[in-house]
Amino acid sequence: MQIKDWSEDGFIKHLAEHFPASDLVCGIGDDCAVIPAEQEMAWLVTTDALVEGVHFLKEQISAEDLGYKTVAISVSDVAAMGGIPKYAFLSIALPKSSDCQWLHNLVEGIKEACSKWEILLLGGDTVGSKRDLFLSLTLIGSAEASKVKYRHLAKAGDILCVTGHLGDALGGLKALQGRQTASKESLIQAHFHPEVDVNMGIWLASQEDVHAMMDLSDGLDCDLKRLLKSSQCGAVVEVSKIPISDALLQTSLENGWDHLSIALSGGEDYCLLLTVSPEAFEELQKAFQSEFEMPLHAIGKITQQPEELIYQKHGETFLVDCTSFDHFQ
Amino acid sequence: MQIKDWSEDGFIKHLAEHFPASDLVCGIGDDCAVIPAEQEMAWLVTTDALVEGVHFLKEQISAEDLGYKTVAISVSDVAAMGGIPKYAFLSIALPKSSDCQWLHNLVEGIKEACSKWEILLLGGDTVGSKRDLFLSLTLIGSAEASKVKYRHLAKAGDILCVTGHLGDALGGLKALQGRQTASKESLIQAHFHPEVDVNMGIWLASQEDVHAMMDLSDGLDCDLKRLLKSSQCGAVVEVSKIPISDALLQTSLENGWDHLSIALSGGEDYCLLLTVSPEAFEELQKAFQSEFEMPLHAIGKITQQPEELIYQKHGETFLVDCTSFDHFQ
């Protein structure tokens, strides 16, 4: 059997079985590992890798954006558990032919992100590579242990929410691959330079009525299935409630794209997926709006049936084509 | 300018300048970053990357050995600062054509190392790669903050010591590349399956009279120069005192290799390089011998002249050819 016949989740499951965590720490399977630190604090640790030709093309993304993005995607994991990013460790494998100016610019992009989120880059490893460029960043964040939000605590009846537009980054990627249109700039920006709101993660994590939370990095369909699996519950999603940007709608119209399929299978959204106690939802939604001047979008409900995900459009069952991105395919 | 014209140390210096650590934490430039944890404890964090075609050939190393080695080389960094390895995060980029049995075996090797040193693998990232296989491991260890040993605290007059034979792993690599001889098995084993003694690191770190300590991963010549640079002192090394295994001596004789040049430029020795107060040396050497049933080898002295490294043979200046391994070359 070759790896392409084995899914990424399959390999992660294999690893989780072989490397069980202990009672004290939470390991493989959430956005970060959770390691108890002093008194009521915990360390959150996450690792993300970016590979040339798989996650980015050097001809497309600027070195600055690549450096920034390498940090931002890990910041998103820490934020999704309610933590503050603190220390980064960068592993980089460079082909001999890499240009030094390009590398300088990559470092500038990493610096931009580290400055933005007050992260100290404390180490890593720098090695050669025969052909492809490889980046891996391990980020350590800190959080109040009692406020860390996990993905396995969703409850039947919870309101399912997202904090931002879905599908913009995939729209940007598609725009880069294909035809030129007028509306695509903000989409490409979402793909190259994702915004992550750490304060939003901390604020939501401090709310007792938020039960489960994770970041959307592999697309709603794929990530929601992971949440449902670890929480052992199901969900009904009303697709007409999924927030889609005007830019994605417009570009989809111009190019004949199915914007819902893009929004659901997207990936790289780097906003938050969370479930909220139904009794508390209305008040929490108002407080969120007044705190961040943007809506908290309710897109569905958590149900009892383990791992049953149903999409509806105006209440009717709706079939969607989600070919989510698997790195082994 | 291309990367091949820029050394690995050059890039690390560039990173260190761009990412200064704070007063509270120790960042780029030692075996691990040191992050204060609860009360008198500190976290030690290290990252090591292994790239196919640069650090290993899939046709040569078994998947089990590669998995084991990926962990062992980071354990060596934690041990070199006197810490206990605790939590690991593995980033792996796999080409589509990777064989699942091979991957199973890789995981077995990682497990062997994690069991040996009681390490919990808590997370990481698994992604695809277009062509080459990349592995990057971040290891978090813990140590008593006051006992952590750094490489910048060597003092003029200190006795320079190593804890094991030098050059075996490079001898093994050379044996793999060339002619078959009878004596090479233990050398190849040193290359594929390095031994790391965590208790030795902890014991040495607990000795006040040990001033500076680091692991030997890039060869004595290269690593000693790093120690001298960060300690702003020099050294005289008596090459006849450098411990060389019978296997390396024998294989060198059979193949016409210069065993001293191999021992000095080696790399992957994964034993410890340390400096000891001269007054305390004799007693410490005895205690070491009785604790570990092996000698602590004194190979030279620390001198005052910053970064001046002199090799001697029986007291006479001795010229050595050390073409140390730079990953960018």
Interface residues (C-beta under 8 A of the other chain):
Chain A: M1 Q2 I3 K4 D5 W6 E8 F11 I12 H14 L15 H18 F19 A21 S22 V25 C26 G27 I28 C32 A33 I35 A37 E38 Q39 W43 V45 T46 T47 D48 A49 L50 V51 E52 G53 V54 H55 Y87 F89 L90 S91 I92 A93 L94 P95 K96 S97 S98 D99 C100 Q101 L103 H104 V107 K111 C114 L120 L121 L122 G123 G124 D125 T126 V127 G128 S129 K130 R131 D132 F134 S136 T138 I140 H327 F328 Q329
Chain B: M1 Q2 I3 K4 D5 W6 E8 F11 I12 H14 L15 H18 F19 A21 S22 V25 C26 G27 I28 C32 A33 I35 A37 E38 Q39 W43 V45 T46 T47 D48 A49 L50 V51 E52 G53 V54 H55 Y87 F89 L90 S91 I92 A93 L94 P95 K96 S97 S98 D99 C100 Q101 L103 H104 V107 K111 C114 L120 L121 L122 G123 G124 D125 T126 V127 G128 S129 K130 R131 D132 F134 S136 T138 I140 H327 F328 Q329
